Amino acid sequence: CEAAAALEALTSGKGRRLRMGRSKTRGQGLVDILVSRLHEGPGAAERSRCRDRLERIHEKVKHVGGRLAGQKVVTVTLQSPALILDDFLLSRAYVEAADAGLGPGWQLLGWYSEMTTVTGWHAAAGVPRTETHMVAAGSCFAYGTAAAVSTDELVEWAVKLEHEGIGERREEGFGEAVACHDLHTGYAEAYADAE
């Protein structure tokens, strides 16, 4: 396919970081293009990247201590808006541990989020779509547990999260997320100091 060949040429088959749109000099429009073939599933390189990020954040947590002492900590950063619904099917402004695919025993330690409104046009019906309130891209959440969890389990969780996303309407591109983004390694002290 020509499109696949063009993508391979653009990314050298590995991936590439680009900036798109306006305000690029102010840090806006950052796009990471990662190449993976759906039929192959997550590869060893992807698992290795997830493992490295998890180990970096766990080392930082050990160093910081405080209220994080003795806990396994992971973070989730939204790359696109996410539709998270509560029990009454209303939009929620935060992502609970279960929403992120974490099991019992994981607790939301802290987060930064804001809401955004997503609209659009229903081409087939010729009418505007209903406004939907979603958790905005860039929102981030930290979770912790005192239970014994192996790094291998967390790597599988991270790979699944990054491939499947979170929330509703994922097939439309919503709910894309990154586990243990390197950004959070530098700010782990803020989680420890928060009351």
C-alpha positions in Angstrom: 0.0 0.0 0.0 1.3 3.5 -0.9 0.2 5.0 2.4 2.1 2.4 4.4 5.2 2.9 2.3 5.0 6.7 2.8 4.7 6.3 6.6 7.6 3.9 6.7 9.7 6.5 4.7 8.7 9.4 7.0 9.4 7.5 10.3 12.3 5.3 9.2 10.2 2.4 10.3 10.7 3.2 14.0 8.8 6.3 14.8 9.3 10.0 14.8 8.4 13.1 16.8 6.8 16.0 14.9 5.2 19.3 15.7 2.0 20.3 13.9 -0.3 23.3 13.7 0.2 26.7 15.4 2.2 27.7 18.5 4.9 25.1 17.9 7.5 27.3 19.6 5.4 27.3 22.8 5.3 23.5 23.1 2.0 23.0 21.3 1.3 20.5 18.6 3.7 17.7 19.7 2.9 14.5 17.9 4.7 11.1 18.3 4.3 8.8 15.4 4.9 5.2 16.4 4.9 2.5 13.8 3.4 -0.9 14.8 1.7 -3.5 12.7 -1.7 -4.5 14.1 -1.4 -8.1 13.1 1.9 -8.4 15.0 0.7 -7.0 18.3 3.0 -5.3 20.8 6.6 -6.2 20.2 9.6 -6.7 22.4 10.8 -3.1 21.8 7.5 -1.7 23.0 7.5 -3.9 26.1 11.1 -2.8 26.7 10.1 0.9 26.5 7.2 0.4 28.9 9.5 -1.5 31.3 12.1 1.3 31.2 9.5 3.9 32.0 8.0 1.9 34.9 11.4 1.2 36.4 12.3 4.9 36.2 9.2 6.0 38.0 9.6 3.2 40.7 13.2 4.3 41.3 12.0 7.9 41.7 9.3 6.8 44.1 11.8 5.0 46.3 14.0 8.0 46.3 11.2 10.4 47.2 9.6 8.3 49.9 7.1 10.3 52.0 3.5 9.1 51.6 4.7 7.1 48.6 7.0 4.9 50.6 6.4 1.2 50.1 4.0 1.7 47.2 4.0 0.8 43.6 3.1 3.9 41.6 2.0 4.3 38.0 0.7 7.3 36.1 -1.7 7.7 33.1 -1.4 10.7 30.8 -4.2 11.3 28.2 -3.0 12.0 24.7 -6.5 12.7 23.5 -9.8 13.6 25.2 -11.4 10.7 27.1 -15.1 10.1 27.8 -15.3 8.6 31.3 -18.8 7.9 32.5 -20.0 7.4 36.1 -22.8 5.0 37.2 -25.4 7.5 36.0 -23.8 7.8 32.5 -22.7 11.3 33.2 -19.2 12.6 32.2 -16.7 12.4 35.0 -13.7 14.8 35.4 -11.3 12.2 36.6 -10.2 8.7 35.8 -10.5 6.1 38.6 -8.1 3.2 38.9 -10.6 0.7 37.5 -11.2 3.0 34.4 -7.5 2.8 33.7 -7.6 -1.0 33.9 -6.0 -1.4 37.3 -7.3 -4.0 39.7 -8.5 -3.9 43.3 -6.2 -2.3 45.7 -5.1 0.6 43.4 -6.0 4.1 44.6 -6.0 7.4 42.9 -3.2 9.4 44.6 -3.5 12.6 42.8 -4.4 14.1 39.5 -4.5 17.2 37.2 -7.4 17.3 34.8 -9.7 19.7 33.1 -12.8 19.2 31.0 -13.3 20.0 27.3 -16.4 20.0 25.2 -16.3 17.9 22.0 -18.8 18.7 19.2 -19.0 17.8 15.6 -21.2 17.2 12.6 -23.2 14.0 11.8 -22.7 13.9 8.1 -25.2 11.1 7.4 -28.0 12.8 9.4 -27.0 16.3 8.4 -27.3 17.6 11.9 -24.8 18.7 14.6 -23.7 16.1 17.1 -24.6 16.5 20.8 -22.0 18.3 22.9 -20.1 15.9 25.0 -18.0 16.8 28.0 -14.7 14.8 28.2 -11.5 14.8 30.2 -9.1 16.9 28.2 -5.9 15.7 26.6 -2.9 16.4 28.8 -4.8 15.4 31.9 -2.7 13.1 34.1 -3.4 10.8 37.0 -1.2 8.9 39.6 -2.2 5.6 41.1 -0.6 3.6 43.9 -1.0 0.3 45.7 0.8 -1.3 48.7 0.0 -4.7 47.3 2.8 -6.8 45.7 2.6 -6.3 42.0 5.3 -7.6 39.6 6.9 -5.4 37.0 5.9 -8.0 34.4 2.2 -7.5 35.3 2.6 -3.7 35.1 4.3 -3.9 31.7 1.4 -5.9 30.4 -1.0 -3.4 31.9 0.9 -0.5 30.3 1.0 -2.1 26.8 -2.7 -2.9 27.0 -3.5 0.6 28.1 -1.5 2.2 25.3 -3.0 -0.1 22.7 -6.6 -0.1 23.8 -7.0 3.3 25.5 -9.6 4.1 28.1 -13.2 5.3 28.3 -15.9 5.4 25.7 -15.8 6.1 21.9 -12.2 4.8 21.6 -12.9 3.8 18.0 -13.2 7.5 17.2 -9.7 8.3 18.6 -10.7 9.3 22.1 -9.1 7.9 25.3 -5.5 7.5 24.0 -3.2 7.3 26.9 0.5 6.8 27.9 1.5 4.8 31.0 4.2 6.3 33.2 5.2 9.1 30.9 8.7 10.3 31.6 7.3 13.8 32.4 6.1 12.4 35.7 9.4 11.1 36.8 10.6 14.6 37.2 7.5 15.7 39.2 7.2 12.7 41.6 8.1 15.0 44.5 4.8 16.9 44.0 2.8 13.6 44.6 4.8 12.9 47.8 4.3 16.4 49.3 0.6 16.7 48.5 -1.7 16.3 51.4 
